[in-house]
Amino acid sequence: MESPLGSPTGTRKTSVFSTPVGNIKSSPFQDVNGRRFHNDKACVYILPCDIPELTRQGLKHHLFKEVFGGYHMADFSDPRKIPSRVLDIGCGTGIWIASMHDEFAARGRDDVKFVGMDVVPVFAPMTGVNFTFVRHNCLNIPFPFQDGEFDYIFVRDLSPAIPSTSAQSDVLAECLRVLGEGGIMEIQCTDFTIRSISQTKAPRTSSSAYTITTSTQFESQAQNEHVQFFNNCVSKILAKRALTPIPCSTIGMLFSMEDCLVNNHSVRYALPLDEIWWESGSRKDTSPTSESGDRSESKRKNSASAKNALDQLSTLSENDLALRYQAKLQVKQLIDSLEPYWNETRDLPGEDFNKPYREMTASFFQEDGLRNGECLEFGAWWGTKKSC
């Protein structure tokens, strides 16, 4: 797996060092409840900017690559279509830029210029990459770029930074302003809330995910009660800031409403967080997912015994199971990153969050509580800018 702070594919050649641009007189960071966050009062981005969160983002980068089969969905198979000027909005550690540089360089294009834009500089030095960092809040329009300056604009998981549909439309319009005619706009994201996919005979992809189509069905709510608790909490946290917990359901509409985009494409996948009971032909787990004391210990032992039986029936490869485990771990890391906000979701003052957190993690990692179809949902949308 790629390090979130280092070279994703190996040793690089001589550096082309990045230069921060923008107002950086004030400290870009602040500490909140022991976690490091950005210090931009005009930015609503809710996640931390510290090592644990950047590690989660590195893992997420790996998950996107495995689920989508690459670092991008736009078609650059023709060497003549490789872009010369690329903008990554919300670039974070710069790991996507480093990965794209390696891909293009391996195909003879080590001259591609990359620009990363974000509210804080958390990128690692990228030796040999033609990279410039611009410190700018995407809600501050206009962006500090000329009309048509870029051939390819990439946005990933920016929904925690853009409130309301109108703001999303404004940001997309500004992206298209700085995208040249014939250039490609691509957005990738995952949903915050977790749904359970219904039993299906649809084939799995090479990453063991399920392609989401109009015929894909999901249960009315997640089957794990701890996931229901998480969904409720994260929805409250995001709603307070006018942020959506289901960006995969809104971005497609934004794309379809944009007159300047043509040749639009999209794809959505559901990656289960564990092996689902019906994938191995076993019985559905209908037992309670939250118990304590001896009963909880007994359930863990029973789960271990059941897991051994499932392993013998499994239709998933070791790589499939490992990827699903990584997706599950990423969800747990996201819960950790949102910890400073959990007080907002408590019904009673002083209510302890540690107990439901312990029960949740035990259910996820010790009691096989995610075998009823709970999925992490991925989406990608891309299109070409026409003259407008």
C-alpha positions, 0 to 999 in steps of 0.5 A: 500500500502507498504511504500517505506521506511518501513516494507511492511507487519508488525513488524519484529523480531531482526535485522540482520543489513546490512553492506555497502561494497565498496568504500564509502569515497566520498559522494554518493549523489549530488544535481541537480536543487533541486533534490538529485542524485547519485554521481557516474560519471561512472553510467548513471542512470538518476533518482533521489535518493530522497524521492519523487522518492523513494516514486514513486518506492514504488508505482511502487513496488505495481503496479508490485505486483498487475499486476503480482499477486505477487512479482516474476514470478519464480515458488517457489510453491514447498518449496524445490525450495525456494532459499537460496541466493538471489541477487537483482541488483538495490535494491533501498530502499530494498522494494522487498527484504523485501517483499520476506523475508516476503513471504519466512518466512511465508512459514518457510524459514526465513533463506534466505540470501539476497544481494542488490547491488546498486550505493547508499545506500538508503535502510531502516533498515530491522529488521529480514532480513538476508540482506547485501548491496553492493555498486557497479555499475552494469556496473563495471564488474566483480561484487564483487561475486564468480562464482555461488554464488547465487540461484536466481538473480532479476533485476527490472527497471534497463534499466535507468542505462544500455546503449546500447544493448551490455552493457545489454548483458555484464551485463546479462552475468555477472549475469549468472556468479554469478548465480549457475547452476539450479539457476533462473534469472528474469528481470522485467521492464516497458516501459518509453513511453506510447502507446494506446491499440486498441479496443479489446475483449480480457478478462482483467486480475484480475488486469484489465490489458490486456495480450500482445500477438502477436495479441495485437494491438496498435494505431500508436501513443498515442491518447492524445497529451500531452502523445505524447509530453511526449513520444517525450521528454523522448525519447530525454532524453534517446537517448542522453544517449544511453538508451532505452525507450522501454526495454520491446521490447529488453529484450526478445531478450537478453534472447533468445540469451543467451545459458546458459538459458533454460526453458525461460518464459515471460509475458507482460501486458498493464495496462490502465491509466484510464477506456477506452471509449470502456470498458464502451460502450461510445463514443470515445473522439475526442475533443482537449486535450489542451485548455485554459481559459473558454474553458478549464474550460468548458471542465473540467465541461463536463468531470465531467458530462461525468465521472458521466455517465461513472461511471454508465456504468462502468464494472470496480470495484473500486479496478480496477479504483484505481489501474489504478489511481495509475498507472497514478499517477506513470507516473506523478511522473516519469515526475516530477523525469525527470524535471531536464532534460527537458531543453534538450528537448526544441526547444528554449532557455528559453522555459517555460516547466511549461505551457505544464506541467500544461496542461498535468496534467490537461488533466490526472487528471481533463479532463479524457484525458486518456480514449483512451487506454493509457497504462503502459506496464509491462514485465517479463522474467525468466529462469534457468541457465544450465551447460555451 
